[in-house]
Amino acid sequence: RKDYAGLEKAGSELLAVPSIASSKAGSDIRGVLEKSSFKRGQDLEIEKKYGESAQVFEAFAKQNPTSNLAVTAMFNAGVNFERAGVNASAIQAYQSVLGSKDASAEKLKPKARRLLAKQYQDSAQFEEAAKLYKQAADESPNDPLTPNMIYNSAVLYEALGKSDEAIRSYTAFTKVNKKHSDNIEAVYSMAQIHRKAGQNGAAIARYTEYVDGGGTDREK
């Protein structure tokens, strides 16, 4: 087993010597310690020790904020906190990635936004989840997951009683989703929203569209 603790102890002792710390050797030692710390997080993840891995990655990101691995470490912390069921810490980690101004964060932000939306949804923060799903879809229109994200936002807005937002999301979903049976069910959901809002004309039009599109003629 790799002796990360021993390596970190030896490196720290060497860096405690001012003449070494300020030399090229000191810079090299810091680089070795940085890579060792990141690798420790990876090894714990491979061993499925997700909680420990998350803590190591989080500590790495906080202790090495200027490292080009810092944002990746924080993203990894979020993923592993999520796997470990520590949702509050996962949320904080993903928020940190989204708030980063580091250029290396840009490629991680779309996935972090999707994962954060799911965390909000699972923790009953439905409005925040709906907003993030919509943002994620707007940000990545060509992503294969975009229809799912739009649909999730529609369902959440409907549950929140935000009828206009729900209708807009369901409509957007039917424009990008390729499966007709899903689209026709979205039309039915819109009909139900209009009916509950007392918008009878719009409701009838949607119910008609639903039946004409092959939906089952059902009573609710």
Backbone bond lengths (Angstrom), bond angles and torsions (degrees), N, CA, C in turn:
res aa  C-N    CA-C-N  psi(-1)  N-CA   C-N-CA  omega(-1)  CA-C   N-CA-C  phi
1 R - - - 1.464 - - 1.529 109.66 -
2 K 1.323 116.62 138.41 1.455 121.16 -177.60 1.531 109.92 -65.33
3 D 1.332 115.37 135.60 1.464 120.63 -178.11 1.524 109.67 -93.32
4 Y 1.348 115.33 73.44 1.465 119.55 -178.92 1.524 111.34 -64.15
5 A 1.319 115.79 -40.60 1.467 119.42 -178.69 1.520 110.78 -62.17
6 G 1.346 115.91 -42.80 1.466 119.94 179.71 1.514 111.58 -64.68
7 L 1.330 116.19 -41.41 1.466 120.52 179.51 1.526 110.60 -64.19
8 E 1.330 116.28 -44.03 1.463 119.78 -179.78 1.524 111.45 -65.35
9 K 1.323 116.46 -38.17 1.482 120.61 179.12 1.523 110.32 -64.69
10 A 1.343 116.00 -46.55 1.461 119.68 -179.23 1.523 111.09 -64.27
11 G 1.325 116.21 -42.80 1.453 120.19 179.51 1.510 112.49 -63.90
12 S 1.320 116.48 -41.50 1.472 120.98 179.62 1.516 111.15 -64.91
13 E 1.324 116.60 -38.36 1.471 120.32 179.16 1.529 110.72 -65.12
14 L 1.331 116.45 -40.22 1.460 120.02 178.53 1.522 111.14 -66.57
15 L 1.325 116.37 -40.68 1.464 120.21 -178.65 1.525 112.32 -72.37
16 A 1.330 116.50 -14.29 1.463 120.29 177.02 1.526 111.19 -73.45
17 V 1.340 116.10 -15.16 1.468 121.00 177.49 1.531 107.83 -87.07
18 P 1.330 118.28 112.75 1.463 121.37 -173.91 1.524 114.72 -51.87
19 S 1.336 116.80 -42.10 1.461 119.58 -177.11 1.530 111.55 -65.49
20 I 1.332 115.83 -30.46 1.474 119.41 177.34 1.523 110.02 -79.43
21 A 1.326 115.66 -43.22 1.462 120.40 -176.72 1.522 112.17 -58.60
22 S 1.332 117.00 -34.28 1.463 120.84 -176.32 1.532 112.93 -91.42
23 S 1.337 116.32 0.18 1.465 119.95 -177.19 1.523 111.45 -95.95
24 K 1.342 115.27 173.98 1.466 119.90 175.89 1.520 110.22 -63.02
25 A 1.327 115.67 -35.34 1.464 119.43 178.24 1.524 110.06 -61.06
26 G 1.327 115.66 -38.96 1.462 119.94 178.79 1.517 111.26 -62.97
27 S 1.334 115.27 -41.06 1.464 119.38 177.96 1.526 110.72 -63.40
28 D 1.319 115.32 -40.43 1.471 119.73 178.73 1.523 110.95 -64.48
29 I 1.326 116.18 -40.24 1.472 120.77 179.74 1.523 110.09 -63.39
30 R 1.328 116.79 -42.66 1.465 120.27 178.68 1.528 110.34 -61.77
31 G 1.334 116.19 -38.88 1.458 120.02 178.08 1.516 111.95 -63.79
32 V 1.337 116.26 -41.08 1.468 120.74 178.87 1.523 110.22 -65.22
33 L 1.326 117.19 -43.90 1.465 121.28 -179.99 1.529 110.97 -63.07
34 E 1.328 115.90 -39.57 1.466 120.42 -179.84 1.525 110.24 -62.75
35 K 1.339 116.59 -48.78 1.462 120.81 -179.59 1.525 111.30 -65.34
36 S 1.327 115.91 -36.06 1.468 120.26 179.13 1.522 110.96 -64.57
37 S 1.328 116.32 -42.01 1.461 120.93 -179.37 1.526 110.51 -64.78
38 F 1.330 117.50 -43.09 1.461 121.45 179.07 1.527 110.24 -64.48
39 K 1.338 115.74 -42.25 1.468 120.71 -179.42 1.528 110.79 -64.31
40 R 1.309 116.70 -34.11 1.468 120.10 178.01 1.523 109.98 -61.56
41 G 1.337 116.55 -42.96 1.462 120.18 176.78 1.516 111.33 -60.64
42 Q 1.328 117.30 -41.89 1.461 121.23 178.97 1.525 111.85 -63.64
43 D 1.330 115.87 -42.94 1.467 119.87 -178.80 1.526 111.23 -64.28
44 L 1.323 116.84 -40.55 1.465 120.37 177.98 1.526 110.88 -64.79
45 E 1.330 115.85 -36.08 1.466 120.11 177.61 1.532 110.13 -64.42
46 I 1.335 116.55 -44.26 1.465 121.32 178.75 1.525 110.66 -60.44
47 E 1.326 115.39 -35.82 1.468 120.59 178.98 1.531 112.26 -79.04
48 K 1.332 116.12 2.30 1.466 123.12 -179.54 1.530 113.07 64.50
49 K 1.317 115.75 24.21 1.463 120.66 173.57 1.531 106.62 -92.42
50 Y 1.327 114.51 70.58 1.454 120.48 -168.00 1.534 113.88 -65.06
51 G 1.308 116.42 -39.69 1.462 119.04 179.55 1.520 111.78 -63.05
52 E 1.336 116.31 -44.98 1.468 120.59 179.04 1.520 110.66 -66.12
53 S 1.337 116.13 -42.50 1.460 120.25 178.53 1.526 110.82 -59.01
54 A 1.324 116.55 -45.30 1.460 120.93 -179.95 1.518 111.34 -59.25
55 Q 1.323 116.53 -42.91 1.466 120.54 -179.67 1.526 111.47 -64.34
56 V 1.342 116.26 -39.45 1.465 120.50 179.26 1.523 110.11 -66.44
57 F 1.337 116.86 -45.12 1.471 119.86 179.46 1.527 111.27 -64.05
58 E 1.327 116.80 -41.51 1.465 120.37 179.36 1.529 110.77 -62.96
59 A 1.334 115.71 -44.69 1.466 119.94 178.82 1.528 110.42 -62.49
60 F 1.327 116.25 -40.48 1.472 120.37 178.28 1.525 110.31 -58.20
61 A 1.346 116.07 -49.27 1.461 120.42 -177.35 1.526 111.67 -60.83
62 K 1.316 116.36 -38.96 1.473 120.27 -178.39 1.523 112.28 -75.66
63 Q 1.331 116.02 -33.21 1.473 120.13 -177.75 1.525 112.53 -85.09
64 N 1.334 116.56 -19.23 1.466 120.55 -178.02 1.532 110.59 -128.82
65 P 1.338 116.82 59.64 1.470 119.75 -173.05 1.523 114.30 -63.18
66 T 1.337 117.70 -22.56 1.468 119.85 -179.07 1.526 112.03 -94.17
67 S 1.305 117.49 -2.41 1.459 120.76 179.55 1.525 110.91 -68.04
68 N 1.345 116.12 145.64 1.463 118.32 176.73 1.529 111.73 -73.88
69 L 1.339 116.24 -2.35 1.465 121.12 176.35 1.533 112.12 -103.01
70 A 1.330 116.85 -2.30 1.470 120.25 -173.15 1.530 112.80 -61.08
71 V 1.326 117.15 -46.28 1.466 119.84 -177.97 1.529 110.77 -68.35
72 T 1.336 115.84 -40.36 1.468 119.57 177.28 1.517 110.37 -61.76
73 A 1.333 116.13 -40.34 1.464 120.37 178.79 1.529 110.68 -61.90
74 M 1.335 117.44 -42.20 1.465 120.16 -179.67 1.526 110.78 -67.69
75 F 1.333 116.62 -38.22 1.464 119.76 176.25 1.534 109.80 -62.99
76 N 1.331 116.59 -45.64 1.468 120.85 177.91 1.529 111.33 -60.28
77 A 1.335 115.69 -36.72 1.467 119.81 177.41 1.525 109.43 -61.44
78 G 1.338 116.66 -44.16 1.463 119.98 178.88 1.515 112.20 -59.97
79 V 1.329 116.54 -46.60 1.471 121.33 -179.33 1.527 110.53 -60.04
80 N 1.327 116.37 -43.89 1.462 119.33 -176.08 1.526 113.21 -78.85
81 F 1.325 117.43 -30.53 1.470 118.79 170.97 1.534 109.20 -62.66
82 E 1.343 116.04 -40.50 1.462 120.58 178.86 1.531 109.98 -62.17
83 R 1.329 116.32 -45.58 1.463 120.38 179.47 1.526 111.45 -62.16
84 A 1.327 115.72 -33.03 1.458 120.55 -179.03 1.528 112.39 -83.13
85 G 1.343 116.22 -4.07 1.457 120.25 179.28 1.517 114.18 80.50
86 V 1.340 116.78 14.67 1.470 120.52 179.27 1.531 106.78 -96.78
87 N 1.323 115.03 76.65 1.461 120.59 -168.37 1.526 113.89 -67.06
88 A 1.315 117.45 -36.43 1.469 119.17 -178.94 1.524 110.57 -62.31
89 S 1.336 116.37 -41.08 1.469 120.40 178.95 1.523 110.90 -70.86
90 A 1.339 116.61 -34.79 1.468 119.91 176.68 1.525 109.89 -62.30
91 I 1.328 116.51 -44.10 1.457 121.21 179.11 1.528 110.77 -59.11
92 Q 1.328 116.92 -45.62 1.461 121.02 -179.95 1.525 111.58 -62.08
93 A 1.337 116.21 -40.06 1.462 120.25 -179.67 1.528 110.95 -65.45
94 Y 1.331 116.72 -45.90 1.468 119.60 179.49 1.530 110.81 -65.12
95 Q 1.324 117.21 -38.37 1.461 120.47 177.36 1.530 110.36 -61.53
96 S 1.324 116.22 -38.21 1.460 121.06 179.14 1.527 110.82 -63.47
97 V 1.330 116.49 -41.70 1.469 120.30 178.17 1.526 110.09 -63.04
98 L 1.337 116.74 -45.61 1.465 120.54 -178.91 1.527 111.79 -65.69
99 G 1.317 116.38 -28.99 1.458 120.00 -179.00 1.519 113.92 -87.60
100 S 1.325 117.13 -4.81 1.462 120.73 -176.84 1.525 111.27 -72.13
101 K 1.331 115.31 140.46 1.454 120.83 176.68 1.534 110.75 -98.93
102 D 1.314 116.00 1.22 1.467 120.92 178.68 1.534 109.21 -67.14
103 A 1.329 116.46 136.20 1.469 121.07 -179.27 1.527 111.76 -59.82
104 S 1.338 116.00 -31.22 1.471 119.40 -177.97 1.526 111.94 -69.60
105 A 1.338 117.05 -13.48 1.468 120.30 -179.29 1.519 112.11 -77.01
106 E 1.334 117.28 -22.80 1.473 120.32 -171.77 1.520 112.66 -58.83
107 K 1.328 116.83 -39.82 1.464 118.28 -177.66 1.521 112.02 -73.71
108 L 1.336 117.32 -18.57 1.465 121.29 -179.76 1.526 113.11 -93.77
109 K 1.314 116.86 -17.99 1.472 120.25 -173.55 1.527 113.79 -62.94
110 P 1.350 119.65 -42.37 1.476 117.77 179.78 1.526 112.68 -57.99
111 K 1.330 116.74 -45.03 1.465 119.22 -179.69 1.525 110.92 -70.34
112 A 1.336 116.84 -38.47 1.466 120.14 178.58 1.528 110.08 -62.33
113 R 1.331 116.92 -37.35 1.468 120.61 -179.60 1.533 110.35 -66.62
114 R 1.338 116.86 -42.02 1.471 120.09 177.55 1.525 111.36 -63.28
115 L 1.330 115.70 -44.95 1.462 119.72 -178.10 1.532 111.40 -67.40
116 L 1.328 115.69 -36.73 1.466 119.45 178.00 1.524 110.27 -67.22
117 A 1.328 116.90 -39.05 1.472 120.33 177.30 1.525 110.16 -58.67
118 K 1.320 116.25 -43.66 1.476 120.55 179.16 1.524 110.43 -63.88
119 Q 1.325 117.16 -39.73 1.461 120.29 178.09 1.526 111.10 -63.64
120 Y 1.327 116.31 -42.35 1.464 120.08 177.07 1.526 110.30 -62.44
121 Q 1.322 116.54 -42.72 1.461 120.40 179.61 1.524 110.54 -61.33
122 D 1.316 116.38 -45.41 1.467 120.75 -177.96 1.525 112.75 -67.92
123 S 1.332 116.32 -23.66 1.465 119.89 179.49 1.533 111.55 -101.00
124 A 1.346 115.70 18.33 1.469 123.35 175.13 1.531 113.49 64.35
125 Q 1.336 117.78 23.13 1.466 121.58 173.04 1.539 106.86 -94.39
126 F 1.341 114.47 68.65 1.459 120.54 -166.59 1.524 114.15 -66.30
127 E 1.320 117.36 -37.81 1.462 118.58 -178.44 1.524 111.01 -66.73
128 E 1.345 115.93 -42.58 1.469 119.64 177.45 1.525 109.99 -63.25
129 A 1.330 116.36 -40.19 1.465 120.74 179.49 1.520 110.60 -62.22
130 A 1.329 116.68 -46.62 1.466 120.80 -178.82 1.530 111.08 -60.45
131 K 1.328 116.33 -43.96 1.472 120.49 179.31 1.521 111.24 -60.72
132 L 1.348 116.14 -43.32 1.457 119.68 -177.44 1.527 111.91 -70.41
133 Y 1.338 116.88 -38.48 1.464 118.70 176.37 1.528 110.03 -60.02
134 K 1.332 116.33 -42.50 1.464 120.27 -179.95 1.530 110.31 -65.27
135 Q 1.337 116.49 -44.29 1.462 120.15 178.62 1.521 111.22 -60.77
136 A 1.334 115.47 -42.61 1.469 120.23 -179.34 1.521 110.41 -62.30
137 A 1.327 116.57 -41.03 1.467 120.82 178.97 1.526 110.93 -66.66
138 D 1.330 116.67 -43.63 1.464 120.69 179.76 1.520 111.10 -63.96
139 E 1.322 115.87 -35.25 1.459 122.30 -176.81 1.534 111.93 -72.98
140 S 1.336 116.78 -31.83 1.470 120.78 -175.03 1.530 110.11 -130.79
141 P 1.330 117.16 69.35 1.470 119.79 -175.07 1.532 114.30 -62.06
142 N 1.330 117.05 -24.20 1.468 120.07 -177.64 1.522 113.22 -95.99
143 D 1.318 116.35 1.09 1.462 120.07 179.02 1.534 109.24 -68.35
144 P 1.337 118.17 134.59 1.475 119.91 178.34 1.529 113.84 -58.54
145 L 1.338 116.08 -22.24 1.464 120.18 -179.16 1.532 112.92 -86.56
146 T 1.325 117.03 -5.20 1.469 120.24 -176.20 1.530 113.51 -55.78
147 P 1.341 120.20 -46.15 1.468 118.76 178.19 1.531 112.44 -57.44
148 N 1.329 117.10 -40.57 1.464 120.45 178.68 1.521 111.39 -62.28
149 M 1.335 116.19 -41.32 1.466 119.86 -178.61 1.528 110.98 -66.28
150 I 1.339 116.43 -40.69 1.463 120.00 178.20 1.527 109.92 -64.54
151 Y 1.323 116.07 -43.12 1.469 120.17 179.64 1.527 110.75 -61.91
152 N 1.334 116.32 -43.44 1.471 119.88 178.36 1.529 110.89 -58.49
153 S 1.327 116.13 -42.46 1.473 119.05 179.58 1.521 110.21 -64.11
154 A 1.344 116.64 -38.83 1.468 120.32 179.88 1.526 111.39 -62.87
155 V 1.321 116.02 -47.43 1.471 120.57 -179.49 1.523 110.90 -61.70
156 L 1.331 116.34 -41.86 1.467 119.93 -179.02 1.531 111.21 -68.11
157 Y 1.328 116.36 -42.94 1.472 118.86 177.69 1.531 110.53 -62.38
158 E 1.331 116.44 -38.57 1.466 119.79 177.68 1.528 110.42 -62.62
159 A 1.339 115.94 -44.31 1.470 120.64 179.61 1.526 111.66 -63.14
160 L 1.337 115.59 -31.47 1.466 120.60 179.65 1.530 112.46 -80.92
161 G 1.331 116.45 -6.31 1.455 119.98 -178.08 1.517 113.13 79.41
162 K 1.335 116.97 14.75 1.466 121.27 178.40 1.533 108.23 -91.39
163 S 1.328 114.13 80.56 1.468 120.93 -170.10 1.519 113.64 -61.42
164 D 1.334 117.21 -44.71 1.471 119.52 -177.39 1.523 111.08 -62.12
165 E 1.352 115.78 -45.20 1.463 119.71 179.62 1.528 110.98 -64.50
166 A 1.335 115.86 -38.81 1.461 119.98 179.33 1.525 110.96 -64.01
167 I 1.335 116.82 -45.61 1.463 121.13 179.14 1.529 110.34 -60.30
168 R 1.341 116.15 -43.98 1.472 119.63 -179.84 1.531 110.56 -61.83
169 S 1.334 116.20 -41.60 1.468 119.41 -178.87 1.520 111.80 -70.02
170 Y 1.334 117.01 -42.15 1.469 119.10 177.42 1.535 110.17 -62.02
171 T 1.331 116.45 -41.04 1.463 120.04 179.04 1.528 110.75 -62.91
172 A 1.337 115.73 -44.42 1.468 120.20 178.28 1.524 110.88 -61.92
173 F 1.321 115.48 -38.08 1.469 120.50 178.89 1.524 111.01 -60.04
174 T 1.326 116.70 -46.22 1.464 119.47 -177.26 1.529 112.23 -66.55
175 K 1.328 116.66 -19.18 1.466 119.99 179.84 1.525 112.85 -82.69
176 V 1.333 116.76 -23.79 1.475 119.00 -176.56 1.523 112.68 -112.42
177 N 1.331 116.82 -18.60 1.464 119.46 -179.24 1.526 110.47 -83.27
178 K 1.327 115.99 139.58 1.466 120.02 -173.82 1.527 113.95 -98.73
179 K 1.330 117.32 -8.77 1.460 119.69 -177.05 1.527 109.81 -92.23
180 H 1.317 116.09 112.93 1.469 121.23 -174.11 1.529 112.34 -59.70
181 S 1.327 117.51 -41.12 1.466 119.61 -177.07 1.527 111.56 -61.98
182 D 1.335 116.77 -35.03 1.474 119.93 176.73 1.523 110.57 -70.56
183 N 1.323 115.54 -40.83 1.462 119.71 -178.91 1.522 111.88 -63.47
184 I 1.320 115.85 -39.78 1.464 118.93 -178.05 1.526 110.83 -70.18
185 E 1.325 116.75 -30.51 1.464 119.45 174.76 1.529 111.08 -69.93
186 A 1.331 116.19 -32.89 1.470 120.03 175.42 1.524 109.87 -64.82
187 V 1.333 116.25 -38.46 1.469 120.69 176.47 1.528 110.10 -60.96
188 Y 1.332 116.43 -41.20 1.467 120.26 178.21 1.533 110.46 -62.82
189 S 1.330 116.26 -42.01 1.471 119.70 178.32 1.518 110.72 -60.23
190 M 1.336 116.55 -40.40 1.470 119.86 178.22 1.533 110.83 -65.41
191 A 1.330 116.26 -38.95 1.467 119.64 177.60 1.525 110.51 -60.26
192 Q 1.322 116.18 -42.26 1.463 121.03 179.81 1.529 111.58 -63.99
193 I 1.331 115.81 -40.62 1.469 119.74 179.06 1.523 109.84 -62.74
194 H 1.333 116.32 -46.24 1.472 119.81 179.22 1.530 110.63 -61.54
195 R 1.334 116.48 -41.30 1.468 119.90 -178.91 1.525 110.58 -61.80
196 K 1.321 116.53 -46.97 1.467 120.92 -178.24 1.527 111.63 -65.04
197 A 1.341 115.71 -26.48 1.468 120.04 179.61 1.524 111.63 -87.22
198 G 1.344 116.70 0.89 1.456 120.28 -180.00 1.516 113.54 75.86
199 Q 1.337 116.09 15.68 1.468 120.68 179.60 1.534 107.55 -91.67
200 N 1.327 115.68 75.06 1.464 121.15 -169.46 1.520 114.22 -63.43
201 G 1.325 116.41 -39.12 1.464 119.03 179.80 1.518 111.78 -61.98
202 A 1.335 114.83 -46.85 1.466 119.96 179.78 1.523 110.46 -66.15
203 A 1.330 116.03 -37.20 1.462 120.22 179.87 1.521 110.91 -63.77
204 I 1.331 116.81 -46.26 1.466 120.99 -179.90 1.529 110.57 -61.75
205 A 1.337 115.73 -41.45 1.466 119.83 -179.91 1.531 110.71 -61.52
206 R 1.336 116.02 -41.87 1.464 119.77 179.97 1.523 111.67 -71.35
207 Y 1.327 117.36 -40.21 1.474 119.73 176.98 1.523 110.26 -60.99
208 T 1.322 115.92 -40.99 1.470 120.50 179.05 1.531 110.38 -63.82
209 E 1.334 115.32 -44.06 1.472 120.41 177.40 1.527 110.70 -59.95
210 Y 1.327 114.74 -39.01 1.465 120.42 179.82 1.529 111.77 -63.61
211 V 1.326 116.43 -49.07 1.469 120.88 -179.16 1.527 110.65 -66.73
212 D 1.327 116.97 -43.57 1.461 121.33 179.63 1.529 111.56 -63.60
213 G 1.332 114.50 -28.33 1.469 119.55 -179.05 1.519 113.45 -83.81
214 G 1.336 116.77 2.27 1.462 119.28 177.21 1.504 114.55 103.15
215 G 1.350 116.51 4.65 1.454 119.78 178.45 1.524 110.89 -71.57
216 T 1.304 115.86 156.69 1.454 120.60 178.96 1.525 109.88 -74.50
217 D 1.298 116.58 133.35 1.471 121.35 177.54 1.512 108.30 -75.76
218 R 1.322 117.24 98.65 1.463 120.39 -175.00 1.520 110.91 -124.58
219 E 1.308 115.35 157.59 1.459 121.12 178.31 1.507 108.83 -103.78
220 K 1.320 115.91 141.65 1.461 121.72 177.31 1.523 109.29 -125.02
